[in-house]
């Protein structure tokens, strides 16, 4: 009887160890992005607003490719492209900036 209890306890200990090893070796969990293409974001670190053009996910880190206007509240002067981390970004309240016109987006895409 004692041997059976010892065997069961040993098996439970081994299984628990294997499960812990598997959990620690598992890749970072997948996450869904908070924002999507076409939304305006505000970067809290750089104090800039921009338009999301692509979303990247790498090992649980979410990044956004963002068009940042060369002039703070207008797309007319063109834009720069930047990558922003999700944890530094929030939705923008900049109603003056808006999104680039369709005509402008087609010209830039070519």
ABEGO torsion letter per residue (X at the ends): XAAAAAAAAAAAAAAAAAAAAAAAABBBBBBBBABBBGBBBBBAAAGBBBBBABBBBBGGBBBBBBBBBABAABAAAEBBBBBBBAAABBBBABAAAEBBBAAAAAAAAX
